[in-house]
Amino acid sequence: MWPSYGLGMRRSASIAIVALLAGCTATQPAASPAPSAPVIAPPQAGYPAGKSAPVADPVYPGFGNPAIDVLHYGLSLAWAPETGTLSGTATVTMRAVSEQPQIRLDFSSAYRIENVTVDGAVHSGTVDGTKLTVPSSLTAGKQTVLVVKYAGKPQPVTMPSHRPDGGTLGLHPVPGGALWTMQEPYGAFTWYPVNDQPSDKALYDITISVPEGWSAVASGTPVPGKGFTYHSADPVASYLTTLAVGKYQHEVVAGPRGLPVHLWTRAKDGHHLPGLRRSPALLTWLEERLGPYPFPTAGVVLVDGTSGMETQQMVTLSGGISQAQLEPVLLHEYAHHWFGNTVTPSTWKDVWLNEGWATYTQWLYQGGLSERIKEARAQDGALRAQAGPPGNPNPGNFAERNVYYCTALLLHEIHQALGDEKFFGLAKAWVQEHRNSVQDRAAFTAFVNRHTGRDFKPLIDKWLDSPTTP
Ligand SMILES: [Zn+2]
């Protein structure tokens, strides 16, 4: 997620330095290669790439169910802009981690459940608060297919944060008929039944039907010839899924190695197109330092709302962003595809693994590093006092600047200790050796120590746990 508090607002002078343009080549707009047709696994294939080891979330224990490992979500959705109604059929293929008396997933009570089946047999399903319960027992290790048919008007929920751009989470209807999402740390449950916790990554196939003249955009690889259909062959954490509906123009620019980069903009976003078309240059800069971009396509969809989110293969970004901020924000959200999307924190205790890396990478790109470090150091103590130490953030202060700035400072300490070559070697190896996985602080620390042959545990723990600036 973008660290700024309200795009274009409340940024301190030096941190807000406009991006220094790196010496990148111009991009080639439009007329670039169409994405190759993805192979969609048949439902009975077992979805081995969707297998996870879910854990309970210590920060937001009300979301996610560690007893269930969802392997694949097949979402067939229809949006009616005129009435503001979302109708959906969710086909959820899951594996029970342990014997369970019932199926419990996160889902919004804003929807009316029309039909539920479990392995083809009709069942009842009820939603109480944010939990869908289907009274069908699960056998440990056995694959089960839950199908839920539902309809209703999406209702966002409050974000547990004081970010001025935070506000609400979930699927947001816009007057006039558009849709957009923001769902970190949770909120996917406002549009489909889901194990809404990052340790349970799963594969996705999402199809959305919208009336003539409207377009629907989702996370994943667009499937040619199938309307608005998106396929995720790499596992996705639920907070990284997105759905946007609007009157969009679509163009594809060629990224590094011919990577298709999909740009979805509305008529009012024309002034951002030159900036968006710099995506290939940003991705090339990141690839040079972090290794190959880890997914088959990239993209950006501009929406209403006030923030930016690194939703997988399709960044969700407020069209209200200033032109000066567009490039650093894009760089930040693309960097998350290495730090957060392919390597995902297993719980929200380790959101610093996302935001520390994305922020530090963004600072390296923007330049003026010593000024930024000085500025962050000056804020560090107050941020810890206000939102908790970055390795143990307060649940009511989700993704506040403590997890961005305080841990970018930690990474700077490691960078200083190792020098450029070893530091970028470490960053690249961490990502490329852990693609499509979930990790935590212990795994990161052990990796750093193994990779460098030095003991960084005291430094890492001090920067993550100390209530005051180390
Ligand atoms: Zn971020």
Boltz pocket constraint, residues with backbone or C-beta under 6 A from the ligand:
constraints:
  - pocket:
      binder: B
      contacts: [[A, 1], [A, 2], [A, 3], [A, 332], [A, 336], [A, 354], [A, 355], [A, 358]]
      max_distance: 6.0
